[in-house]
Structure formats: structure tokens, C-alpha cells
């Protein structure tokens, strides 16, 4: 679809929507224009989503039982107005807001209306809908990574998630169904009544209420999933229940959210003041150009443009740098030469002058990272408190390690360094590190680029993962467990590409999960960080990310600390 027809589509959506909610022509709609980023939003299916852009939309249309406050990072009510925790800390009873309607957006009339069942009765979000969504996310036939995260915190969940382990890929469908059904019967999710849900965890942990509120734990419309299969999230089919509804999704070009007038509005999820969020899907450079032309109200800033934007008399007043929720790092395949030698992995980390890269390329005040865990998480060890556990910048030591390995093994094999394509700064950072490595004797590093989706597949397994890759991890919930256990414990699928396990590391992070004393947890995590980034050097943390943005002066918005934001708190005062 060309630009003219996209504009016509947007104008039509706005006109239909305004007519449906009774806004007269003398009153302009409240529209927020933004950029979702280049490429399509991969999924709006909560059981399949793993990326930030998908999760951002899901947050608005499928609120979970709980949510994280984007300013304080504290857990707070969402679809559950309250919850009770048993004395042993293992059983959670959620009290769901009654009579929250499932809704759909009528593409012909532009009206958001309540969904009805076959008898014409309004469908309300119930405890059964949440149970269905959780079970579907843990179903091995769906098989996404975050279903595994959820399964570890529901009794019987791990058995469901692994129900097909060892079964042949061509096993009869009846056998597969029987295995899954048998496992489902033992999952401890109990529907007490329409608006009360009881979930039992296999062990107590302070962050469990966060996990039960994550996107893979949301309510899902079983009637649509079973009828439409993978297409149930298309705009002419989908039903949702959050403060916004899906109004349009032109894959790879545009995604719009319309205010849901049937959303009840709560203290933590108020009714939106914005009538329509109109979102394009373009790269950062195009987004900045659109922002300067006045067609976007909010935009990221390409790193190459940061200096110009910051010093511009107008844009500088609209420019902000905020803490983000991500740590960026180098990951090493520990199973192939030459990064199968820990000394080479250590040398790769020691040779990188993180501050020089920040100052010369990013220029945005981000902080160098020597621990993987972000310092603002619960029970996070701070690298300055554990200096002996940090593998810092030390090119002399890096040179000595490289020389030692070469004396034993001769010249090293070529080292492939894989980065994602489409970033203006990715190649610059990679080339800077390539020069730093050459200076310590690692002069055979070759940079390769892959499109992000291909990159993710390549780095999943040590059989395809190159010696070095560069990636980031952003918090799902604000606890150190989400960084160290969820990413690196040997039980988790995200650890496959490193080809690494360490029983001592696993024991430390698993002990920290159930440790009630925060100070003790912090010390356990510091020991685990030492193994991860120093002793075994599985990764080399690089820096803690920041969010660089432009926002028009007529837009009021929270300066949040999450990878996503809550647009129901945004206001547009043109």
C-alpha cells in the first residue's frame, strides 16, 4: 500500500471512530502519532510473543493479573484488583475485576463494541480465560520460551511444558494429545468462581506475583483461538479487553489502537484520554524526519543524530535521555575454537574500552557494564561493591592471555563476530571493538551481519552460533532472577547458544530464588556474576542501555523505566 492510500486508511479509521463515539466535527480527536519501529510487529498472540514491540501492544490490549509500575518498578493491581498469598508463600488467590467486557473493533463502522456469545450475551473476562491463556502458553505444542518461564512457577507446569520431551516428532496426534491432557490435569490453576483464580507455586519467591502478571499469563479468548487458529489476532477477528483495542494492522506498515470506551478504568489502569494511537513502522532515521516534519509526536533518535538534536534550540528542549531496562553484552560460544578457551573469552572482554565507545559513538551518558545484572533490580549486586569479581578494562592482561594461548596452540582460527543489521551504531561499535582486539593480538576477527529474526535463530544453538555475538537483555520483571536464572540457568532454553553449564552457578541462582533475606540474595548473585563474567567469561557485559527520545511539548508522558510504556497515562494537549 502506498503512502496516499495509507493516509486515506488512517483518515477513514479516525472518521469512523469519532462518529462511533459521538465526537462532533467541532471537536478534534485526540490522536497520538508514533513509530513502532522498522518492520512488522511479530505477534499479538500472548503465547507466542517474546519481543519488545509485540509486548508493548499486548500490554495495552490484554492486561495481566498484575502489572509493574513503570516509575517505581513495584508490582501493583491490574486485572486482579487484589490478591492473597498463603502463609507458606506458595498459593496466590487473585480477585479479578468483574464484568470487564471482551471487545472488538468494527472495521466498517469504527465502533468498539462488546463481544457476545452465541446466545447474544456479553462475554466478560473470567478466571477461566486466564487459566486457558496460561495453559496454552505452557502447552509444548505452542512451545515458546516464556511458557517455560511461567511453567516453573506453577505446580505441574514444568511437567506440562516438557510433556512431549522424548516423544518422536512424528508421534500419532492421539498420543500427543493424550500426553498433554494428562499433564494439564495436574497443573495447579484452580478456578474458584468466575472472578477468583487460585494458583499454586512449587516454591515461594518474592517475584512470583510479577510472573503471574506477564503477557504469557494473560486471559485469551478460547473461542477465537479454537476457531481461527494462528489468525485469531488479525484485526477483523481479534477480541481484547484492555484500555485500547486493535483498530488497524497493516503488516509492516501501520498499527493503530483505538480507545476502548467499555474499559472500566482503575487507579492503576485509567481510561485513556487519547482517542487513537496511530503507529507507523519505519526506521529511526525516517522517524526523526517525520518528527521534524510534524507528523510524529514522539520519536527515537538515531545515535548519529544525537549531537545535532541535543544542541538544536528547538529539538534540544524536546530531547530526553532516560534509563532503560536493558543490558547489552558480548556472548561467546564456549564450544568452538577459539572461544572454547576461557582465556580467549577473558581477553575479548578485557580488551574492550567501554567508556571510550560510549564517549565516541553513543554520547548519551549510558554507563559501562561489567556485571550482567542491571543495578536497579531487586537484590542486584553493584559492581563497585564487588571489585574483585569484575573483569574490567585491562589490555595488558588481555595481551598476556592471548600470547599464552598462541604459545600453546599456535595462531588462532578466524573469529566470526555476528551483529544484527539495520543499526546505525552496530557496525561502528563492532569496528571499534575489532580494533581494540587487534591491539591485543586478536587481529583475525571478522564482522558479519544478519537480519534480526535470522540472527535470533542463528544464536539459539551452539551448533550454529558463531564465536562472538552481540545482543541485549531487557527486564521482564524487576528482580535479579530475571537476568541470571531466566537467561543463564542450564534449565532454560535461552542458554543453548552459549553451550555452557556450571553446576555451582545453577546452585547459587536457585538458592537465591527462595532466600528471604535480600542482602543474602545479593551476595549469592554476586558470586554467580563472578562465575558468569569473570571465572568462566561466558559473556562480556558492555553497557547499561538508555532510551533517547524526542517528545513534542504538547505531549505529557511518564518518564518510565520499563522497555514498554502505558499509553493510558499519556496526554496530548494540542
Secondary structure as the mmCIF struct_conf table of DSSP 4:
data_model
#
loop_
_struct_conf.conf_type_id
_struct_conf.id
_struct_conf.beg_label_comp_id
_struct_conf.beg_label_asym_id
_struct_conf.beg_label_seq_id
_struct_conf.end_label_comp_id
_struct_conf.end_label_asym_id
_struct_conf.end_label_seq_id
HELX_RH_AL_P HELX_RH_AL_P1 UNK A 3 UNK A 21
TURN_TY1_P TURN_TY1_P1 UNK A 22 UNK A 22
TURN_TY1_P TURN_TY1_P2 UNK A 25 UNK A 26
BEND BEND1 UNK A 27 UNK A 27
STRN STRN1 UNK A 31 UNK A 35
BEND BEND2 UNK A 38 UNK A 39
TURN_TY1_P TURN_TY1_P3 UNK A 46 UNK A 48
BEND BEND3 UNK A 51 UNK A 51
HELX_RH_AL_P HELX_RH_AL_P2 UNK A 52 UNK A 61
BEND BEND4 UNK A 62 UNK A 62
BEND BEND5 UNK A 65 UNK A 65
STRN STRN2 UNK A 66 UNK A 68
TURN_TY1_P TURN_TY1_P4 UNK A 70 UNK A 72
STRN STRN3 UNK A 75 UNK A 77
BEND BEND6 UNK A 78 UNK A 79
STRN STRN4 UNK A 80 UNK A 85
TURN_TY1_P TURN_TY1_P5 UNK A 87 UNK A 88
BEND BEND7 UNK A 89 UNK A 89
STRN STRN5 UNK A 91 UNK A 96
HELX_LH_PP_P HELX_LH_PP_P1 UNK A 97 UNK A 97
TURN_TY1_P TURN_TY1_P6 UNK A 98 UNK A 99
HELX_LH_PP_P HELX_LH_PP_P2 UNK A 100 UNK A 100
STRN STRN6 UNK A 101 UNK A 101
HELX_LH_PP_P HELX_LH_PP_P3 UNK A 102 UNK A 102
STRN STRN7 UNK A 103 UNK A 105
TURN_TY1_P TURN_TY1_P7 UNK A 107 UNK A 109
STRN STRN8 UNK A 112 UNK A 114
STRN STRN9 UNK A 116 UNK A 116
TURN_TY1_P TURN_TY1_P8 UNK A 118 UNK A 119
BEND BEND8 UNK A 120 UNK A 120
HELX_LH_PP_P HELX_LH_PP_P4 UNK A 121 UNK A 121
STRN STRN10 UNK A 122 UNK A 122
HELX_LH_PP_P HELX_LH_PP_P5 UNK A 123 UNK A 123
STRN STRN11 UNK A 124 UNK A 124
HELX_RH_AL_P HELX_RH_AL_P3 UNK A 127 UNK A 138
TURN_TY1_P TURN_TY1_P9 UNK A 140 UNK A 142
HELX_RH_AL_P HELX_RH_AL_P4 UNK A 145 UNK A 151
TURN_TY1_P TURN_TY1_P10 UNK A 152 UNK A 153
BEND BEND9 UNK A 154 UNK A 154
TURN_TY1_P TURN_TY1_P11 UNK A 155 UNK A 156
HELX_RH_AL_P HELX_RH_AL_P5 UNK A 157 UNK A 161
TURN_TY1_P TURN_TY1_P12 UNK A 162 UNK A 166
TURN_TY1_P TURN_TY1_P13 UNK A 169 UNK A 170
HELX_RH_AL_P HELX_RH_AL_P6 UNK A 173 UNK A 184
TURN_TY1_P TURN_TY1_P14 UNK A 185 UNK A 186
STRN STRN12 UNK A 189 UNK A 193
TURN_TY1_P TURN_TY1_P15 UNK A 194 UNK A 195
STRN STRN13 UNK A 196 UNK A 200
BEND BEND10 UNK A 202 UNK A 203
TURN_TY1_P TURN_TY1_P16 UNK A 206 UNK A 207
HELX_RH_AL_P HELX_RH_AL_P7 UNK A 208 UNK A 211
TURN_TY1_P TURN_TY1_P17 UNK A 212 UNK A 213
BEND BEND11 UNK A 214 UNK A 214
HELX_RH_3T_P HELX_RH_3T_P1 UNK A 215 UNK A 217
BEND BEND12 UNK A 218 UNK A 218
HELX_RH_AL_P HELX_RH_AL_P8 UNK A 222 UNK A 228
HELX_RH_3T_P HELX_RH_3T_P2 UNK A 229 UNK A 231
TURN_TY1_P TURN_TY1_P18 UNK A 232 UNK A 233
BEND BEND13 UNK A 234 UNK A 234
TURN_TY1_P TURN_TY1_P19 UNK A 235 UNK A 237
STRN STRN14 UNK A 240 UNK A 240
BEND BEND14 UNK A 242 UNK A 243
STRN STRN15 UNK A 244 UNK A 250
TURN_TY1_P TURN_TY1_P20 UNK A 251 UNK A 253
STRN STRN16 UNK A 254 UNK A 259
TURN_TY1_P TURN_TY1_P21 UNK A 261 UNK A 262
BEND BEND15 UNK A 267 UNK A 269
HELX_LH_PP_P HELX_LH_PP_P6 UNK A 270 UNK A 272
BEND BEND16 UNK A 273 UNK A 273
BEND BEND17 UNK A 275 UNK A 275
STRN STRN17 UNK A 276 UNK A 280
HELX_RH_AL_P HELX_RH_AL_P9 UNK A 284 UNK A 293
TURN_TY1_P TURN_TY1_P22 UNK A 294 UNK A 294
BEND BEND18 UNK A 295 UNK A 295
BEND BEND19 UNK A 297 UNK A 297
STRN STRN18 UNK A 298 UNK A 300
HELX_RH_3T_P HELX_RH_3T_P3 UNK A 303 UNK A 305
HELX_RH_AL_P HELX_RH_AL_P10 UNK A 306 UNK A 311
BEND BEND20 UNK A 312 UNK A 312
TURN_TY1_P TURN_TY1_P23 UNK A 313 UNK A 314
HELX_RH_AL_P HELX_RH_AL_P11 UNK A 315 UNK A 318
STRN STRN19 UNK A 319 UNK A 332
TURN_TY1_P TURN_TY1_P24 UNK A 334 UNK A 335
BEND BEND21 UNK A 336 UNK A 336
TURN_TY1_P TURN_TY1_P25 UNK A 337 UNK A 340
BEND BEND22 UNK A 341 UNK A 341
HELX_RH_AL_P HELX_RH_AL_P12 UNK A 342 UNK A 350
TURN_TY1_P TURN_TY1_P26 UNK A 351 UNK A 351
HELX_RH_AL_P HELX_RH_AL_P13 UNK A 354 UNK A 357
HELX_RH_PI_P HELX_RH_PI_P1 UNK A 358 UNK A 362
BEND BEND23 UNK A 364 UNK A 364
STRN STRN20 UNK A 367 UNK A 368
BEND BEND24 UNK A 370 UNK A 373
TURN_TY1_P TURN_TY1_P27 UNK A 375 UNK A 376
BEND BEND25 UNK A 377 UNK A 377
STRN STRN21 UNK A 378 UNK A 378
TURN_TY1_P TURN_TY1_P28 UNK A 379 UNK A 379
HELX_LH_PP_P HELX_LH_PP_P7 UNK A 380 UNK A 382
HELX_RH_3T_P HELX_RH_3T_P4 UNK A 383 UNK A 385
HELX_RH_3T_P HELX_RH_3T_P5 UNK A 387 UNK A 389
HELX_RH_AL_P HELX_RH_AL_P14 UNK A 395 UNK A 409
BEND BEND26 UNK A 411 UNK A 411
HELX_LH_PP_P HELX_LH_PP_P8 UNK A 412 UNK A 414
STRN STRN22 UNK A 415 UNK A 420
BEND BEND27 UNK A 421 UNK A 422
TURN_TY1_P TURN_TY1_P29 UNK A 424 UNK A 425
HELX_RH_AL_P HELX_RH_AL_P15 UNK A 426 UNK A 439
TURN_TY1_P TURN_TY1_P30 UNK A 440 UNK A 441
STRN STRN23 UNK A 445 UNK A 450
HELX_RH_AL_P HELX_RH_AL_P16 UNK A 452 UNK A 458
TURN_TY1_P TURN_TY1_P31 UNK A 459 UNK A 460
BEND BEND28 UNK A 461 UNK A 461
TURN_TY1_P TURN_TY1_P32 UNK A 462 UNK A 464
BEND BEND29 UNK A 467 UNK A 467
STRN STRN24 UNK A 468 UNK A 474
BEND BEND30 UNK A 476 UNK A 478
STRN STRN25 UNK A 479 UNK A 479
TURN_TY1_P TURN_TY1_P33 UNK A 480 UNK A 480
HELX_RH_AL_P HELX_RH_AL_P17 UNK A 481 UNK A 488
BEND BEND31 UNK A 489 UNK A 489
TURN_TY1_P TURN_TY1_P34 UNK A 490 UNK A 491
BEND BEND32 UNK A 492 UNK A 492
HELX_RH_3T_P HELX_RH_3T_P6 UNK A 493 UNK A 498
TURN_TY1_P TURN_TY1_P35 UNK A 499 UNK A 499
HELX_RH_AL_P HELX_RH_AL_P18 UNK A 503 UNK A 514
HELX_RH_AL_P HELX_RH_AL_P19 UNK A 518 UNK A 529
HELX_RH_PI_P HELX_RH_PI_P2 UNK A 530 UNK A 535
BEND BEND33 UNK A 536 UNK A 536
STRN STRN26 UNK A 539 UNK A 551
TURN_TY1_P TURN_TY1_P36 UNK A 553 UNK A 554
STRN STRN27 UNK A 555 UNK A 556
BEND BEND34 UNK A 561 UNK A 564
HELX_RH_3T_P HELX_RH_3T_P7 UNK A 567 UNK A 569
STRN STRN28 UNK A 571 UNK A 572
#
